[in-house]
Amino acid sequence: MKAIVVRDLAEGMAGMKLEDRPEPRPAINDVVVEVRASGFVPTEVDWSSTWTDRAGRDRAPSILGHELAGVVTALGYGTTGLSLGQRVFGISDWHRDGTLAEYVAVEARNLAPLPGDVDFAVGASLPISGLTAWQGLFDHGHLRSGQTVLAHGAAGAVGTMVTQLAREAGAYVIGTGRAADRQKALEFGAHEFIDLADDALEDVGGVDLVFDVIGGAIQERSTRLIRPGGTLVTVTGLADARPEDGLAVDFVVESVPAQLVEIVQRVRDGRLRTNIGTVATLDDAVAALNPTERRNGKTVISIRP
């Protein structure tokens, strides 16, 4: 099968290559999925799980990608809950070969049914962005109606999900980003927008929840805006600063099929829009995933049109 492979951490994103790799076989409780579309997170090439397995052993060459939409083509021993020919979507294991390939072996427990009226590219754009937003807001941030959310990177793939889900939950959303991001952030539902380059972040006032996808100095400045009892949630690691009277949570997104079902239903009934910037074929994936200009939306690779 064809797959996007990396062999050397030092090469980073530039080391991506389209190669022929053996087709996977399903282990116990696995399914093999014929991948129709795959999402990608650019920081994957820096994750330790891309280069080593859970025992710390080198596993390069590694197939990139960890979110998918496709069709089940094989069942492992003892696998239940899914069937041959079923449309599915979800997140694959971080320490195993990924989804930028024609086939991938995935634990069945990480997948949810993909309704027939949802395009594979849309399905592949949802798992990491949608679940990151959902878990950060509700599982870790315990968001309630009437609260104020400061959503960093509000025009990005995660940020647009954060904005929409928070607003649906009854929150007031302040988005941040670059000046060029303002219109998109407002179109996806932010009530107001802060240009991190030119506007004073401290003028925002008190907020109940900071959703951080930037880290560093922006995260540290944001902690001073959190009201007593509020929460900072981040996916970038925690800086030295913490809220004076609140919580700081750094988390790694998990594949939770029940939450995927909730997210895709919102897409079906129009309450949630995806933020897909580019759709490219597997043959063009290396160029699409190494853009020469900044992109805000999610890049999705169509494996089998």
ABEGO torsion letter per residue (X at the ends): XBBBBBABAAAEAAABBBBBBBBBBBBBGBBBBBBABBBBBAAAAABAAAABBAAGBBAOBBBBEABBBBBBABBBBGBBGBBBGBBBBEBBBAABBBABBABBBBBAAABBBBBAABBAAAAAAAAAAAAAAAAAAAAAAGBBBGBBBBBBGAABAAAAAAAAAAAAAGBBBBBBEBAAAAAAAAAAGBABBBBAAABBAAAAEBBABBBBAAEEAAAAAAAAABBBGBBBBBAAEBBABBBABBBBBBBBBBBBAAAAAAAAAAAAAGABBBBBABBBBAAAAAAAABBABBBABBBBBBABX
